[in-house]
Amino acid sequence: MKRILYFYIRRRKMATKSIEKLTDYFYRFPGIGKKSASRLALHILEMEDFDINNFIKSIYDVKNNTQKCSVCGNLSESSLCEICDNEARDGSIICVVEDNRDIVALEKARSYNGKYHVLNGKIAPLNGITPDKLNIKPLLQRVAQEDIEEIILALNPDLEGETTAMYLMKLLKPFGVKITKIASGIPMGGNIEFSDIATLNRALNDRIEQ
């Protein structure tokens, strides 16, 4: 059925308004091209009503139940994320990342047992992102109030990431905590989210004190 529908749409060079609308929404997702969006829209037609209802419910659940951790800014379904609430994690080390996707990638590497802090971006004045728009103040409060021994700056090695790291180092130096940066392995302009596990392990284990 899927092949017949796809062939029909290509021959007519158009789809029903409902399919076009759904395709447009899928196309807005990051990493989804026009062909993939069309395939996803057509796949919906093949799904059972039960699966469609569960799919819709899962979207509502994600939107309504997800919030920011009150401590680190990670995604959570309660006031504290699972990592901050885990007493087995080393609370004396904070790994600073740009966004939640970096935490997912680093956790897959299984070489870090400390806690995190999410900046929700990086300094990029040309894009209107100034330091006051990042989650920096709560980080400084954590360092001042908690028994923190080391801050790991795990920011993507691009111009904005390096600028943000330098800015944070300037703010953190007066606290006297050890400040390190993830080591080589992730190339300049690379992205933590898409790095393989071996590279992330090497970057974390060989981190350099600043």
Salt bridges, closest charged atoms under 4 A:
ASP24 OD2 - ARG28 NH2 2.77
GLU46 OE1 - HIS43 ND1 3.92
ASP61 OD2 - LYS57 NZ 2.85
GLU98 OE1 - LYS122 NZ 3.76
ASP99 OD2 - ARG101 NH2 2.94
GLU107 OE2 - ARG89 NH2 2.94
GLU146 OE2 - ARG142 NE 3.70
GLU150 OE2 - ARG207 NE 2.66
ASP158 OD2 - LYS122 NZ 2.48
GLU162 OE1 - LYS181 NZ 2.82
GLU193 OE1 - ARG101 NE 3.86
